[in-house]
Amino acid sequence: MAQEAELQPIEITDQEAGIPILERHVRIWPGLVGEWERIGPIDLTTKGYPEHRLSLILGSSDATIPSGQVLLSPAYTPASYRWSGEIEVISLLFTPEWLSRIGTEIGIKLPNQLELRGSIEDEFLAGLLRTFQKEVLKPGIGSRLLIDSLSQALAVYLLRRYMGRQLVNGQPAMLPKWRIRRAQDFIRENLTNGISLKEIADAAGDVSPFHFSRLFKQATGFSPYQFLIECRVLTAQQLLRAKRELSLGEIAFRCGFADQSAFTRCFRQRTGLTPKQYREG
């Protein structure tokens, strides 16, 4: 994604200072803030935030606040929060400018503000928010590329599904094979680095991150993030057989996995075997 000033957490006003936050984890990415919180009983009306706030109720002891509920509060819009029990929630905060920038990048002209508000039932957004939750609570190596991909998916989905905006043509319908190979080589050379979607798109040459991601999957069958994981597993397979003196933890580190458990999980998902079983097979 393009470099921009990082979105900072909102300032808490006097009106909001009494929010009973029992536990909180925050991650800041370019254009996005992710917040996981446990919040106690509350009865509060706010004047609104300077960012759009998309939330998923993960758990609730208040029957009037069902788990799985997705809420979207547009920027600068008054909102009320009332529940009698304790809730667990994951929220994404993003500015209208961030959404506008991505819309412009992919050829969508935006109105002044989001036209969605209140609670909705949306399995796609709920799944997306749960993935963001994992990155807030336990980010892994390579999460920058994953967050870039998730951010693009989130913006495009909101623009198309809830704002009725359609893509405008003007980007290439396909990329030459040599440009796809350049992107693949760049990913292989950076297995342990926190590369971004924009950096990979730049390696391919003169294409927006959104269009690159779509065209890369069209050409390879993998998203850039999926291809990164596949390359890590393939490299691990080679090391498991050729470097038997290396521990599983060392191989996990050399291949860019966050830890040995993440390595084992990804390896088993793609091969049907644990790294140890593969080495001994």
Short mmCIF file of the C-alpha atoms (twelve columns), coordinates in Angstrom:
data_MODEL
# 
_entry.id   MODEL 
# 
loop_
_atom_site.group_PDB 
_atom_site.id 
_atom_site.type_symbol 
_atom_site.label_atom_id 
_atom_site.label_alt_id 
_atom_site.label_comp_id 
_atom_site.label_asym_id 
_atom_site.label_seq_id 
_atom_site.Cartn_x 
_atom_site.Cartn_y 
_atom_site.Cartn_z 
_atom_site.pdbx_PDB_model_num 
ATOM 1   C CA . MET A 1   0.000   0.000   0.000   1 
ATOM 2   C CA . ALA A 2   1.120   3.551   -0.610  1 
ATOM 3   C CA . GLN A 3   2.979   5.234   2.222   1 
ATOM 4   C CA . GLU A 4   0.924   7.751   4.189   1 
ATOM 5   C CA . ALA A 5   0.766   9.229   7.633   1 
ATOM 6   C CA . GLU A 6   -0.248  6.593   10.138  1 
ATOM 7   C CA . LEU A 7   -3.731  6.890   11.588  1 
ATOM 8   C CA . GLN A 8   -3.400  7.618   15.283  1 
ATOM 9   C CA . PRO A 9   -5.783  6.331   17.955  1 
ATOM 10  C CA . ILE A 10  -8.673  8.675   18.619  1 
ATOM 11  C CA . GLU A 11  -8.441  11.150  21.480  1 
ATOM 12  C CA . ILE A 12  -10.792 10.321  24.311  1 
ATOM 13  C CA . THR A 13  -13.063 13.258  25.155  1 
ATOM 14  C CA . ASP A 14  -14.284 14.040  28.664  1 
ATOM 15  C CA . GLN A 15  -17.610 12.487  27.692  1 
ATOM 16  C CA . GLU A 16  -15.918 9.211   26.782  1 
ATOM 17  C CA . ALA A 17  -13.336 9.079   29.556  1 
ATOM 18  C CA . GLY A 18  -15.574 6.844   31.670  1 
ATOM 19  C CA . ILE A 19  -15.773 3.971   29.157  1 
ATOM 20  C CA . PRO A 20  -15.226 0.840   31.287  1 
ATOM 21  C CA . ILE A 21  -12.496 -0.846  29.203  1 
ATOM 22  C CA . LEU A 22  -11.464 -4.021  31.048  1 
ATOM 23  C CA . GLU A 23  -8.810  -5.171  28.549  1 
ATOM 24  C CA . ARG A 24  -7.497  -3.689  25.314  1 
ATOM 25  C CA . HIS A 25  -5.025  -4.479  22.513  1 
ATOM 26  C CA . VAL A 26  -4.331  -2.027  19.677  1 
ATOM 27  C CA . ARG A 27  -2.415  -2.340  16.411  1 
ATOM 28  C CA . ILE A 28  -1.727  0.589   14.096  1 
ATOM 29  C CA . TRP A 29  -1.215  0.021   10.363  1 
ATOM 30  C CA . PRO A 30  -1.028  2.515   7.487   1 
ATOM 31  C CA . GLY A 31  -4.555  3.877   7.242   1 
ATOM 32  C CA . LEU A 32  -6.069  1.493   9.792   1 
ATOM 33  C CA . VAL A 33  -6.273  1.010   13.539  1 
ATOM 34  C CA . GLY A 34  -7.338  -2.367  14.927  1 
ATOM 35  C CA . GLU A 35  -8.750  -2.500  18.481  1 
ATOM 36  C CA . TRP A 36  -9.679  -5.604  20.468  1 
ATOM 37  C CA . GLU A 37  -11.494 -4.773  23.702  1 
ATOM 38  C CA . ARG A 38  -13.420 -6.203  26.612  1 
ATOM 39  C CA . ILE A 39  -15.830 -3.551  27.845  1 
ATOM 40  C CA . GLY A 40  -18.064 -3.504  30.922  1 
ATOM 41  C CA . PRO A 41  -21.648 -2.225  31.198  1 
ATOM 42  C CA . ILE A 42  -22.162 1.172   29.575  1 
ATOM 43  C CA . ASP A 43  -24.775 3.804   28.725  1 
ATOM 44  C CA . LEU A 44  -23.170 6.488   26.591  1 
ATOM 45  C CA . THR A 45  -23.920 8.746   23.637  1 
ATOM 46  C CA . THR A 46  -20.978 10.201  21.714  1 
ATOM 47  C CA . LYS A 47  -20.721 13.019  19.222  1 
ATOM 48  C CA . GLY A 48  -19.029 10.655  16.785  1 
ATOM 49  C CA . TYR A 49  -15.459 9.877   15.799  1 
ATOM 50  C CA . PRO A 50  -13.258 11.360  13.060  1 
ATOM 51  C CA . GLU A 51  -12.945 7.862   11.577  1 
ATOM 52  C CA . HIS A 52  -15.364 5.253   10.295  1 
ATOM 53  C CA . ARG A 53  -15.633 2.490   12.907  1 
ATOM 54  C CA . LEU A 54  -16.462 -1.081  11.825  1 
ATOM 55  C CA . SER A 55  -17.004 -3.520  14.702  1 
ATOM 56  C CA . LEU A 56  -17.858 -7.153  15.342  1 
ATOM 57  C CA . ILE A 57  -19.311 -8.361  18.650  1 
ATOM 58  C CA . LEU A 58  -17.254 -11.454 19.484  1 
ATOM 59  C CA . GLY A 59  -18.969 -12.265 22.755  1 
ATOM 60  C CA . SER A 60  -21.641 -10.733 24.970  1 
ATOM 61  C CA . SER A 61  -23.322 -11.395 28.314  1 
ATOM 62  C CA . ASP A 62  -26.162 -9.013  27.372  1 
ATOM 63  C CA . ALA A 63  -28.992 -10.730 25.499  1 
ATOM 64  C CA . THR A 64  -29.760 -7.511  23.611  1 
ATOM 65  C CA . ILE A 65  -26.260 -7.458  22.078  1 
ATOM 66  C CA . PRO A 66  -25.937 -10.737 20.112  1 
ATOM 67  C CA . SER A 67  -22.558 -12.216 19.295  1 
ATOM 68  C CA . GLY A 68  -21.744 -12.042 15.595  1 
ATOM 69  C CA . GLN A 69  -23.412 -8.645  15.157  1 
ATOM 70  C CA . VAL A 70  -21.568 -6.299  12.771  1 
ATOM 71  C CA . LEU A 71  -21.842 -2.546  13.383  1 
ATOM 72  C CA . LEU A 72  -20.674 0.382   11.301  1 
ATOM 73  C CA . SER A 73  -20.572 3.949   12.616  1 
ATOM 74  C CA . PRO A 74  -19.730 6.478   9.895   1 
ATOM 75  C CA . ALA A 75  -17.290 9.248   10.764  1 
ATOM 76  C CA . TYR A 76  -18.624 12.322  12.573  1 
ATOM 77  C CA . THR A 77  -21.971 10.626  13.228  1 
ATOM 78  C CA . PRO A 78  -23.426 10.598  16.784  1 
ATOM 79  C CA . ALA A 79  -23.677 7.092   18.229  1 
ATOM 80  C CA . SER A 80  -25.144 5.510   21.363  1 
ATOM 81  C CA . TYR A 81  -23.667 2.573   23.278  1 
ATOM 82  C CA . ARG A 82  -25.863 0.765   25.809  1 
ATOM 83  C CA . TRP A 83  -25.526 -2.712  27.297  1 
ATOM 84  C CA . SER A 84  -25.870 -4.158  30.772  1 
ATOM 85  C CA . GLY A 85  -23.259 -6.910  30.693  1 
ATOM 86  C CA . GLU A 86  -19.752 -7.363  29.386  1 
ATOM 87  C CA . ILE A 87  -18.856 -7.555  25.687  1 
ATOM 88  C CA . GLU A 88  -15.808 -8.566  23.652  1 
ATOM 89  C CA . VAL A 89  -15.409 -6.616  20.413  1 
ATOM 90  C CA . ILE A 90  -12.965 -6.199  17.533  1 
ATOM 91  C CA . SER A 91  -13.080 -2.830  15.750  1 
ATOM 92  C CA . LEU A 92  -11.390 -1.302  12.737  1 
ATOM 93  C CA . LEU A 93  -11.009 2.474   12.491  1 
ATOM 94  C CA . PHE A 94  -10.277 4.057   9.125   1 
ATOM 95  C CA . THR A 95  -10.531 7.610   7.866   1 
ATOM 96  C CA . PRO A 96  -12.751 8.782   5.008   1 
ATOM 97  C CA . GLU A 97  -9.519  9.907   3.305   1 
ATOM 98  C CA . TRP A 98  -8.111  6.362   3.422   1 
ATOM 99  C CA . LEU A 99  -11.251 4.932   1.849   1 
ATOM 100 C CA . SER A 100 -11.261 7.693   -0.745  1 
ATOM 101 C CA . ARG A 101 -7.610  7.059   -1.622  1 
ATOM 102 C CA . ILE A 102 -8.204  3.359   -2.226  1 
ATOM 103 C CA . GLY A 103 -11.351 4.149   -4.184  1 
ATOM 104 C CA . THR A 104 -9.384  6.517   -6.401  1 
ATOM 105 C CA . GLU A 105 -6.634  3.934   -6.834  1 
ATOM 106 C CA . ILE A 106 -9.055  1.330   -8.137  1 
ATOM 107 C CA . GLY A 107 -11.111 3.768   -10.206 1 
ATOM 108 C CA . ILE A 108 -14.113 4.432   -7.967  1 
ATOM 109 C CA . LYS A 109 -15.453 7.914   -7.289  1 
ATOM 110 C CA . LEU A 110 -16.770 8.316   -3.757  1 
ATOM 111 C CA . PRO A 111 -19.541 10.371  -2.192  1 
ATOM 112 C CA . ASN A 112 -18.651 12.525  0.809   1 
ATOM 113 C CA . GLN A 113 -19.443 9.864   3.395   1 
ATOM 114 C CA . LEU A 114 -20.418 6.249   3.880   1 
ATOM 115 C CA . GLU A 115 -24.128 5.635   3.472   1 
ATOM 116 C CA . LEU A 116 -24.197 2.664   5.838   1 
ATOM 117 C CA . ARG A 117 -24.984 2.772   9.532   1 
ATOM 118 C CA . GLY A 118 -26.370 0.603   12.311  1 
ATOM 119 C CA . SER A 119 -26.163 -3.164  12.700  1 
ATOM 120 C CA . ILE A 120 -26.035 -5.546  9.760   1 
ATOM 121 C CA . GLU A 121 -25.720 -9.254  9.070   1 
ATOM 122 C CA . ASP A 122 -22.709 -9.826  6.866   1 
ATOM 123 C CA . GLU A 123 -20.735 -13.071 7.042   1 
ATOM 124 C CA . PHE A 124 -17.944 -11.746 4.825   1 
ATOM 125 C CA . LEU A 125 -17.281 -8.714  7.039   1 
ATOM 126 C CA . ALA A 126 -17.555 -10.866 10.164  1 
ATOM 127 C CA . GLY A 127 -14.932 -13.278 8.799   1 
ATOM 128 C CA . LEU A 128 -12.686 -10.396 7.760   1 
ATOM 129 C CA . LEU A 129 -12.893 -8.832  11.211  1 
ATOM 130 C CA . ARG A 130 -12.031 -12.142 12.889  1 
ATOM 131 C CA . THR A 131 -8.904  -12.355 10.732  1 
ATOM 132 C CA . PHE A 132 -7.961  -8.817  11.757  1 
ATOM 133 C CA . GLN A 133 -8.547  -9.875  15.381  1 
ATOM 134 C CA . LYS A 134 -5.852  -12.548 15.072  1 
ATOM 135 C CA . GLU A 135 -3.400  -9.968  13.740  1 
ATOM 136 C CA . VAL A 136 -4.214  -7.573  16.597  1 
ATOM 137 C CA . LEU A 137 -3.739  -10.204 19.304  1 
ATOM 138 C CA . LYS A 138 -0.821  -12.138 17.781  1 
ATOM 139 C CA . PRO A 139 0.750   -10.692 14.650  1 
ATOM 140 C CA . GLY A 140 3.067   -12.946 12.679  1 
ATOM 141 C CA . ILE A 141 5.969   -12.417 10.326  1 
ATOM 142 C CA . GLY A 142 4.537   -11.539 6.937   1 
ATOM 143 C CA . SER A 143 1.483   -9.920  8.491   1 
ATOM 144 C CA . ARG A 144 2.197   -6.653  6.660   1 
ATOM 145 C CA . LEU A 145 1.366   -8.299  3.341   1 
ATOM 146 C CA . LEU A 146 -1.672  -9.985  4.883   1 
ATOM 147 C CA . ILE A 147 -2.930  -6.678  6.316   1 
ATOM 148 C CA . ASP A 148 -2.413  -4.970  2.943   1 
ATOM 149 C CA . SER A 149 -4.485  -7.669  1.254   1 
ATOM 150 C CA . LEU A 150 -7.200  -7.589  3.918   1 
ATOM 151 C CA . SER A 151 -7.341  -3.781  3.770   1 
ATOM 152 C CA . GLN A 152 -7.830  -3.832  0.008   1 
ATOM 153 C CA . ALA A 153 -10.539 -6.483  0.343   1 
ATOM 154 C CA . LEU A 154 -12.308 -4.498  3.060   1 
ATOM 155 C CA . ALA A 155 -12.306 -1.217  1.127   1 
ATOM 156 C CA . VAL A 156 -13.431 -2.769  -2.157  1 
ATOM 157 C CA . TYR A 157 -16.191 -4.757  -0.455  1 
ATOM 158 C CA . LEU A 158 -17.582 -1.708  1.369   1 
ATOM 159 C CA . LEU A 159 -17.461 0.397   -1.779  1 
ATOM 160 C CA . ARG A 160 -19.185 -2.181  -3.948  1 
ATOM 161 C CA . ARG A 161 -21.635 -3.773  -1.518  1 
ATOM 162 C CA . TYR A 162 -22.780 -0.825  0.548   1 
ATOM 163 C CA . MET A 163 -22.127 2.200   -1.625  1 
ATOM 164 C CA . GLY A 164 -23.071 0.820   -5.033  1 
ATOM 165 C CA . ARG A 165 -19.834 2.016   -6.623  1 
ATOM 166 C CA . GLN A 166 -18.516 0.111   -9.638  1 
ATOM 167 C CA . LEU A 167 -14.981 -0.272  -10.900 1 
ATOM 168 C CA . VAL A 168 -13.907 1.988   -13.736 1 
ATOM 169 C CA . ASN A 169 -11.767 0.443   -16.470 1 
ATOM 170 C CA . GLY A 170 -8.321  1.803   -17.256 1 
ATOM 171 C CA . GLN A 171 -5.987  -0.828  -15.810 1 
ATOM 172 C CA . PRO A 172 -4.489  -3.711  -17.810 1 
ATOM 173 C CA . ALA A 173 -6.620  -6.844  -18.245 1 
ATOM 174 C CA . MET A 174 -3.565  -9.052  -17.679 1 
ATOM 175 C CA . LEU A 175 0.142   -8.830  -16.881 1 
ATOM 176 C CA . PRO A 176 2.898   -10.252 -19.112 1 
ATOM 177 C CA . LYS A 177 4.421   -13.441 -17.758 1 
ATOM 178 C CA . TRP A 178 7.803   -11.785 -17.252 1 
ATOM 179 C CA . ARG A 179 6.239   -9.227  -14.914 1 
ATOM 180 C CA . ILE A 180 4.526   -11.973 -12.939 1 
ATOM 181 C CA . ARG A 181 7.912   -13.750 -12.678 1 
ATOM 182 C CA . ARG A 182 9.539   -10.557 -11.403 1 
ATOM 183 C CA . ALA A 183 6.930   -10.351 -8.650  1 
ATOM 184 C CA . GLN A 184 7.377   -14.026 -7.781  1 
ATOM 185 C CA . ASP A 185 11.148  -13.618 -7.612  1 
ATOM 186 C CA . PHE A 186 10.762  -10.588 -5.358  1 
ATOM 187 C CA . ILE A 187 8.565   -12.600 -2.971  1 
ATOM 188 C CA . ARG A 188 11.035  -15.527 -2.943  1 
ATOM 189 C CA . GLU A 189 13.913  -13.166 -2.160  1 
ATOM 190 C CA . ASN A 190 12.038  -11.621 0.771   1 
ATOM 191 C CA . LEU A 191 10.556  -14.581 2.630   1 
ATOM 192 C CA . THR A 192 11.653  -13.256 6.019   1 
ATOM 193 C CA . ASN A 193 11.028  -9.562  5.370   1 
ATOM 194 C CA . GLY A 194 7.887   -7.552  6.052   1 
ATOM 195 C CA . ILE A 195 7.181   -6.757  2.408   1 
ATOM 196 C CA . SER A 196 4.060   -4.852  1.421   1 
ATOM 197 C CA . LEU A 197 1.627   -5.363  -1.422  1 
ATOM 198 C CA . LYS A 198 2.794   -2.081  -2.968  1 
ATOM 199 C CA . GLU A 199 6.424   -3.223  -2.952  1 
ATOM 200 C CA . ILE A 200 5.494   -6.413  -4.803  1 
ATOM 201 C CA . ALA A 201 3.352   -4.473  -7.283  1 
ATOM 202 C CA . ASP A 202 6.258   -2.070  -7.840  1 
ATOM 203 C CA . ALA A 203 8.534   -5.031  -8.533  1 
ATOM 204 C CA . ALA A 204 6.094   -6.146  -11.230 1 
ATOM 205 C CA . GLY A 205 6.058   -2.601  -12.598 1 
ATOM 206 C CA . ASP A 206 3.495   0.174   -13.176 1 
ATOM 207 C CA . VAL A 207 0.298   -1.317  -11.755 1 
ATOM 208 C CA . SER A 208 -1.754  -0.399  -8.693  1 
ATOM 209 C CA . PRO A 209 -1.605  -2.789  -5.709  1 
ATOM 210 C CA . PHE A 210 -5.298  -3.642  -6.054  1 
ATOM 211 C CA . HIS A 211 -5.090  -4.492  -9.747  1 
ATOM 212 C CA . PHE A 212 -1.794  -6.284  -9.271  1 
ATOM 213 C CA . SER A 213 -3.287  -8.518  -6.579  1 
ATOM 214 C CA . ARG A 214 -6.216  -9.432  -8.831  1 
ATOM 215 C CA . LEU A 215 -4.032  -10.052 -11.905 1 
ATOM 216 C CA . PHE A 216 -1.456  -12.028 -9.924  1 
ATOM 217 C CA . LYS A 217 -4.149  -14.399 -8.655  1 
ATOM 218 C CA . GLN A 218 -5.601  -14.639 -12.147 1 
ATOM 219 C CA . ALA A 219 -2.184  -15.691 -13.496 1 
ATOM 220 C CA . THR A 220 -0.989  -17.965 -10.668 1 
ATOM 221 C CA . GLY A 221 -4.061  -19.152 -8.790  1 
ATOM 222 C CA . PHE A 222 -2.659  -17.635 -5.584  1 
ATOM 223 C CA . SER A 223 -3.009  -14.272 -3.914  1 
ATOM 224 C CA . PRO A 224 0.382   -12.653 -3.205  1 
ATOM 225 C CA . TYR A 225 0.066   -13.615 0.471   1 
ATOM 226 C CA . GLN A 226 -0.862  -17.216 -0.371  1 
ATOM 227 C CA . PHE A 227 2.116   -17.394 -2.737  1 
ATOM 228 C CA . LEU A 228 4.388   -16.124 0.042   1 
ATOM 229 C CA . ILE A 229 3.191   -18.923 2.353   1 
ATOM 230 C CA . GLU A 230 3.585   -21.526 -0.406  1 
ATOM 231 C CA . CYS A 231 7.174   -20.371 -1.003  1 
ATOM 232 C CA . ARG A 232 7.935   -20.608 2.706   1 
ATOM 233 C CA . VAL A 233 6.595   -24.154 2.894   1 
ATOM 234 C CA . LEU A 234 8.535   -25.196 -0.220  1 
ATOM 235 C CA . THR A 235 11.754  -23.745 1.194   1 
ATOM 236 C CA . ALA A 236 11.078  -25.527 4.483   1 
ATOM 237 C CA . GLN A 237 10.646  -28.840 2.640   1 
ATOM 238 C CA . GLN A 238 14.043  -28.377 1.014   1 
ATOM 239 C CA . LEU A 239 15.731  -27.524 4.323   1 
ATOM 240 C CA . LEU A 240 14.078  -30.401 6.176   1 
ATOM 241 C CA . ARG A 241 15.657  -32.882 3.764   1 
ATOM 242 C CA . ALA A 242 18.963  -31.136 2.973   1 
ATOM 243 C CA . LYS A 243 19.800  -29.641 6.412   1 
ATOM 244 C CA . ARG A 244 18.948  -32.333 8.922   1 
ATOM 245 C CA . GLU A 245 21.204  -30.735 11.505  1 
ATOM 246 C CA . LEU A 246 18.890  -27.718 11.723  1 
ATOM 247 C CA . SER A 247 16.207  -27.717 14.410  1 
ATOM 248 C CA . LEU A 248 12.583  -27.162 13.462  1 
ATOM 249 C CA . GLY A 249 12.700  -23.803 15.214  1 
ATOM 250 C CA . GLU A 250 15.704  -22.712 13.143  1 
ATOM 251 C CA . ILE A 251 13.998  -23.787 9.918   1 
ATOM 252 C CA . ALA A 252 10.856  -21.890 10.929  1 
ATOM 253 C CA . PHE A 253 12.982  -18.767 11.463  1 
ATOM 254 C CA . ARG A 254 14.880  -19.148 8.176   1 
ATOM 255 C CA . CYS A 255 11.625  -19.524 6.249   1 
ATOM 256 C CA . GLY A 256 9.977   -16.475 7.800   1 
ATOM 257 C CA . PHE A 257 7.413   -18.105 10.093  1 
ATOM 258 C CA . ALA A 258 6.537   -16.278 13.310  1 
ATOM 259 C CA . ASP A 259 7.339   -19.323 15.453  1 
ATOM 260 C CA . GLN A 260 7.533   -23.109 15.320  1 
ATOM 261 C CA . SER A 261 3.828   -23.594 16.023  1 
ATOM 262 C CA . ALA A 262 2.869   -21.323 13.093  1 
ATOM 263 C CA . PHE A 263 5.364   -23.219 10.926  1 
ATOM 264 C CA . THR A 264 3.890   -26.588 11.904  1 
ATOM 265 C CA . ARG A 265 0.328   -25.413 11.326  1 
ATOM 266 C CA . CYS A 266 0.994   -23.993 7.840   1 
ATOM 267 C CA . PHE A 267 3.171   -26.940 6.847   1 
ATOM 268 C CA . ARG A 268 0.531   -29.492 7.861   1 
ATOM 269 C CA . GLN A 269 -2.243  -27.572 6.109   1 
ATOM 270 C CA . ARG A 270 -0.345  -27.716 2.820   1 
ATOM 271 C CA . THR A 271 1.340   -31.128 2.967   1 
ATOM 272 C CA . GLY A 272 -0.825  -33.202 5.311   1 
ATOM 273 C CA . LEU A 273 2.269   -33.909 7.436   1 
ATOM 274 C CA . THR A 274 4.007   -32.195 10.314  1 
ATOM 275 C CA . PRO A 275 7.590   -30.998 9.603   1 
ATOM 276 C CA . LYS A 276 8.912   -33.845 11.766  1 
ATOM 277 C CA . GLN A 277 6.879   -36.457 9.874   1 
ATOM 278 C CA . TYR A 278 8.041   -35.004 6.556   1 
ATOM 279 C CA . ARG A 279 11.705  -35.115 7.627   1 
ATOM 280 C CA . GLU A 280 11.435  -38.698 8.839   1 
ATOM 281 C CA . GLY A 281 9.378   -39.916 5.879   1 
# 
